Amino acid sequence: MEARERLLTPGEVASLFRVDPKTVTRWAAAGRISSIRTPGGHRRFRESEVRALLRGDANGATAPAPRISLEDEDEIQNLVS
């Protein structure tokens, strides 16, 4: 990791993927996206990895792109409607 790389909150990642922050937390817990824990126990995500996942660039990311489950599809439908 670059010494000055920006770390994103679950809310910021959720906005980029257009999902609920809890979905991002579930992805991290399932190992679908890697996260860093702050001393206070909060999750943070490397911006470069998140951007690579958004681009679909598996080479730039350490974790596979998040898969959307049926629960996630329901959340997306609620956002769209």
Secondary structure in CASP SS format (residue, H / E / C, confidence):
PFRMAT SS
TARGET T0000
AUTHOR 0000-0000-0000
METHOD secondary structure of the structure
MODEL  1
M C 1.00
E C 1.00
A C 1.00
R C 1.00
E C 1.00
R C 1.00
L E 1.00
L E 1.00
T C 1.00
P H 1.00
G H 1.00
E H 1.00
V H 1.00
A H 1.00
S H 1.00
L H 1.00
F H 1.00
R C 1.00
V C 1.00
D C 1.00
P H 1.00
K H 1.00
T H 1.00
V H 1.00
T H 1.00
R H 1.00
W H 1.00
A H 1.00
A H 1.00
A C 1.00
G C 1.00
R C 1.00
I C 1.00
S C 1.00
S C 1.00
I E 1.00
R E 1.00
T C 1.00
P C 1.00
G C 1.00
G C 1.00
H C 1.00
R E 1.00
R E 1.00
F E 1.00
R E 1.00
E H 1.00
S H 1.00
E H 1.00
V H 1.00
R H 1.00
A H 1.00
L H 1.00
L H 1.00
R H 1.00
G C 1.00
D C 1.00
A H 1.00
N H 1.00
G H 1.00
A C 1.00
T C 1.00
A C 1.00
P C 1.00
A C 1.00
P C 1.00
R C 1.00
I C 1.00
S C 1.00
L H 1.00
E H 1.00
D H 1.00
E H 1.00
D H 1.00
E H 1.00
I H 1.00
Q H 1.00
N H 1.00
L H 1.00
V H 1.00
S C 1.00
END
